[in-house]
Amino acid sequence: MLGYVLNMRGGRKAQAFAVLNSDSYNIGAFATPYLGGFMGPHATIYSTLFDFGTAFSSAGVAYGWGMRLASEPGKRGWRELVRTLAGSPVFVTYVVLLAMRLLDLRLPDPVITFTSIVGAANPFLAMLMIGIGMELKLHPQKYRAAARILGVRYAFAVVAAVLCWYLLPLPSDARLVVVMILFAPIASMMPVFTARAGLDVELSAFLNSVSIVVGIVAMPSIYLALHS
């Protein structure tokens, strides 16, 4: 919402870019391995719950809204919006998992065993791909736009972190996880969504890379400052 409102003067394309690149968090590939290493397995439960919520936001609402804004006015009705959401694998996966949870269904044990073996490689592969994908070069004319979007993102993160730390009625470990995640990088799928929308992929990749550097510094610093 902040990205949409603050870019109203820039037109629909600028609003679409801000909606897609402002609100997401890289939980599974970045924050969860970090949190697991610092705080242990219980922290990954909190981060997974956060990931579940943000998946509906970034891979669902933001994706559909951003794609609709990026198209010509009147070109995307509600049917097309539903079709767009159905084309988001992350969103569809989480909807299926939520339905299974509500119906008290679970995957067969052999599937869980196989995915557990594959999932064990996730932290290494995730960090490797993050390193390969980092791009800190940008056309000079785009630095101002990058600074504006990142400034809004981290100003919001600071305010939200203070409110969550002092007001959330949760155990201190859960509040610490939430505060750390607020400084996690932008989701790695956002440059892909940006490309699908026909927007500035170079700027999106730069924002993603800078947010990774910020996350690498900020998350351990927050842990050291708040962990008791």
N, C-alpha and C positions, 0 to 999 in steps of 0.2 A: 504493500500500500504506500509506503514512504517513497519507494522508487517511482511509482506511478504518479503520485501527487507532485513530487519535486521535479519531474520532467515534463510537466504539462505543456510548458512553453516550447519544448523541443519537438512536439508532435508525436504521432502514434509510434513511429519507429523507435524514437528515443525512449518512450514509455515501455515499449515491448522489451527493449534491451535491458532496461533497469529492472523490470519485473523478473526477467529470466536470470539475471546475474547478481541480484541483491540479497536474496533471502535464503539460499540453500546452504547446507553444511555437509562436508565430506566426513561422514561418520564411519562407515564400514571400512573404507580403505585407508583412513588416516586416524581419526579420533579414537576408535576402538582399540587398535594396536597400542597407541600411546597410553590410553587409560589403563588397559590391561597390564602394561609393563610397570606403570607407576603405582596403581592402586589394587591390582589383583582382579580375579574373575568377577567379583560382585559389581565392580564398576561397569563392566561390559553389559550387565543387565540393565542398568540405568541408561547407558548410551544407546542400547538397542530400542528401548522404549521411546527415547527421544528421536531416534532414527525413524521409527515407525510413524511418528507424527509428522516429521519434516518431509518424509517421502510423499505423503498425501499433499503437502504444501508445494514442494519444489517440483516433483515429478507429476503432480496432478493439477492443482489449481494454477500455479505459476506457469506451468508448461502450456496448458490449454489457454489461459488468459494471454500469455505472451504471443502465442501463435495467432490468436485471434486479432490482437492489436497489430501484429506485423503484416497481416493481410489487408486488402482493400476494404474499406467500410462496407458492410452489408454482404461480404463474401462468405462469412462463416456464421451460419446459424447454429442453433443448439444441437441439431443432429450432427453437424460437422464437428462441433466441440466434443461431443461424446465419441465420435470416430477418432479424433485426435488423441483423446485420453486412452482409448483402447489400443493405440499405437505406441504407448509408453510402457515398455516392458517392466520397469521398476514399479510403476503405479499398478499395473495389472497383477504383478506378483504379490504386492502387499494387500491388494483387495482380496485375492484368493486366500492368502494366509489369514487375513482377518475373518473371512467367512468360515474357514476351517476351524478357527479358534472358537467362534460363536456356536458352531455346530458340534463342538467337542470332537473334532476329527484330528487325526495325526497321520503323518506319512509312515509307510511301513518301515520296520527296523532296518532292513537291508539298505534302504535309501538313506536313512539317517547315518548308518555306518559309512557308506560310500561318501556322502557329502562331508562328513566329519574329517575323513582322510584328505579330501580335496581342500577343504576349508583350512586345514592346518598350514597350507602354503600361502594363505591369503596375506598375512602381514608382510612377508618378504616380497611377494610379487607386487603388492599394492605400493610399497615404498619404492620398488624398482621402477614401476610405471610412472609414479609421480616424479621421480628424478629424471626419467627420459623425457617426460612431457613438459618440463619446466622451460618457460620462454620469458626472459626478462627484457627482451628488446621490443621497442615500440616506436612507431612513427612519432616524431617530436610533437606534432599537432594534436596527438591523442592523449598526451599526458594529463592535460587539464581534465578531460572527461574521466580518465581513470582515477585521478585524485578526488574528484567529486563523488564518484560512486563508492570508492573505498572509504572516504571520509564519513559518508552517511552510514555505511555498514558498521564501522567500528565505533562511531558515536552511539549508534543504537546498541551495539554490543556492550559498551561500558555502562550505559544507563540500565539495560536489562540485567546485566551481571550484578550490579549493586542491588537492584530490586529483588532479584532471585535469591541472592545470598542472605539478605536481611528479612525477607517477607515470606518466602516459600515455607509452608509448614511440613518440611521434610527433614530427614536426618542430615547431618552435616556432610556425610559422604555423598549423598544424592545431590545436595546443593552444590558441592564442589564440582561434581561431574557436569552439571548443567552450566555452571559458570565457565568451566574450561571449554566446553563444546561451543559456547557462544563465540569463541575466538578460533574455532576450527576453520579450515580452508573452505572456499566455495566448492560445491560438488563438482567432481570431474566431468559429469555428464553435461554441464551447462554449455561449454563450447560446442558440443554436438547439437544441443537444442538450438543454440544461437545460429549455427550453420543451417539447420533445417528451416529456421525462420527467415533466412536470407539476410542476416544482420552481420555486424562486424565481428568476425571470428578472431581476428588478430587481437583486438581489444579484450575480448572475452578470455582468450588464452593468457594474456598478460595479467588480467585481474586474478585469474585462477592461480597463476604462478606466484604473484606477490602475496596472495592470501596464504599460500603454503609456507612462505618464509615467515610471515607473521605468526602463523600457527606453531611453527617449530620453536619460535622464541617465546611466544606468549603463554602457551599451554603449560610448559614446565615451570615458567616463572610464577604463574598463578598457583600451581600446585605447591611450590615451595613457600609462597607467601601465605596461603590459607590453610595448608594441611597442618593439623595439630597432633 
